[in-house]
Amino acid sequence: MGIKLTPDVKDIHYYSDFLAIDFTVLLAFTCDSSTIQRIINANGLKLAVGNDTGLGTSFKFNWWDPEIIKTIRPFKNNVKYDGPHKYLWYDKDNKKAYYQKFSM
């Protein structure tokens, strides 16, 4: 994500799939809003126009909650076709971040 980890980043969960020509990375963790802002700045993310669930996955992890993600307006890098797509959702109530990076 392009930032140094700080002590507020905890409960980190990670999954990656690089087995085909495309890839998917899922990352979930708890952190303060200041860390979210650093991630946004480091990755050039912008607030999405509406709720956007990113790339849907068939993976089921107890730490990746698609129902919560559906309710949060993400930050994203607005890539159309080339380069990796990056999404960041932040559940302010639980201080939980969900980060997805993928290619198509």
C-alpha positions as CSV (number, residue, x, y, z in Angstrom):
1,M,0.0,0.0,0.0
2,G,3.0,2.2,-0.1
3,I,3.2,3.3,3.6
4,K,5.1,2.4,6.7
5,L,3.1,0.5,9.3
6,T,2.4,2.4,12.5
7,P,1.4,1.0,15.9
8,D,-2.3,1.6,15.3
9,V,-2.4,-1.0,12.5
10,K,-3.6,-4.3,14.0
11,D,-5.5,-7.5,13.3
12,I,-4.0,-7.8,9.8
13,H,-5.5,-10.4,7.4
14,Y,-4.2,-11.0,3.9
15,Y,-5.0,-13.1,0.8
16,S,-3.5,-13.0,-2.7
17,D,-4.1,-14.9,-5.9
18,F,-1.4,-14.6,-8.5
19,L,-2.0,-17.9,-10.3
20,A,-3.3,-16.6,-13.6
21,I,-2.5,-13.6,-15.8
22,D,-4.5,-11.4,-13.5
23,F,-4.2,-11.0,-9.8
24,T,-6.3,-10.2,-6.7
25,V,-5.1,-9.0,-3.3
26,L,-7.4,-8.6,-0.3
27,L,-6.2,-7.0,2.9
28,A,-8.2,-6.2,6.1
29,F,-7.0,-4.6,9.3
30,T,-7.9,-2.2,12.0
31,C,-6.4,1.3,12.2
32,D,-6.9,5.0,12.9
33,S,-8.3,7.4,10.4
34,S,-4.9,9.0,10.1
35,T,-3.5,5.8,8.6
36,I,-6.4,5.7,6.1
37,Q,-5.5,9.2,5.0
38,R,-1.9,8.2,4.5
39,I,-3.0,5.2,2.3
40,I,-5.3,7.5,0.3
41,N,-2.4,10.0,-0.3
42,A,0.2,7.4,-1.1
43,N,-2.0,5.7,-3.7
44,G,-3.7,8.7,-5.2
45,L,-7.1,7.4,-4.2
46,K,-10.3,9.5,-4.7
47,L,-13.7,9.1,-3.1
48,A,-15.9,7.1,-5.4
49,V,-19.1,8.6,-6.8
50,G,-21.3,6.0,-5.1
51,N,-21.0,2.8,-3.3
52,D,-18.8,0.4,-5.3
53,T,-18.0,-3.1,-4.2
54,G,-14.8,-3.5,-6.3
55,L,-14.2,-6.9,-7.9
56,G,-16.6,-9.5,-6.5
57,T,-14.9,-12.6,-5.3
58,S,-16.0,-16.1,-4.6
59,F,-13.6,-16.3,-1.6
60,K,-15.2,-16.5,1.8
61,F,-13.2,-15.2,4.7
62,N,-14.5,-14.3,8.2
63,W,-12.4,-11.2,8.1
64,W,-13.6,-9.9,4.7
65,D,-17.2,-8.7,5.1
66,P,-18.9,-8.0,1.7
67,E,-22.1,-7.0,3.5
68,I,-20.3,-4.2,5.3
69,I,-18.4,-3.2,2.2
70,K,-21.7,-2.7,0.3
71,T,-22.6,0.0,2.8
72,I,-19.4,2.0,2.6
73,R,-18.4,4.5,-0.1
74,P,-14.9,3.5,-1.1
75,F,-11.8,5.4,-2.1
76,K,-10.4,4.2,-5.4
77,N,-7.8,5.0,-8.0
78,N,-10.2,5.3,-11.0
79,V,-8.1,3.1,-13.4
80,K,-10.2,2.3,-16.5
81,Y,-8.3,-0.6,-18.2
82,D,-4.6,-0.6,-17.5
83,G,-2.7,-0.8,-14.3
84,P,-4.0,-2.3,-11.1
85,H,-7.3,-1.2,-9.6
86,K,-7.2,-0.2,-6.0
87,Y,-10.1,0.1,-3.6
88,L,-10.1,1.1,0.1
89,W,-13.2,1.0,2.3
90,Y,-13.1,2.2,5.9
91,D,-15.7,1.3,8.5
92,K,-15.3,4.3,10.9
93,D,-17.4,2.7,13.6
94,N,-15.2,-0.3,14.0
95,K,-12.0,1.3,12.7
96,K,-11.7,-1.5,10.1
97,A,-10.2,-1.1,6.7
98,Y,-10.7,-3.3,3.7
99,Y,-8.2,-2.9,0.8
100,Q,-8.5,-4.6,-2.6
101,K,-6.0,-4.5,-5.4
102,F,-6.6,-6.4,-8.7
103,S,-5.9,-6.5,-12.4
104,M,-8.1,-7.5,-15.2
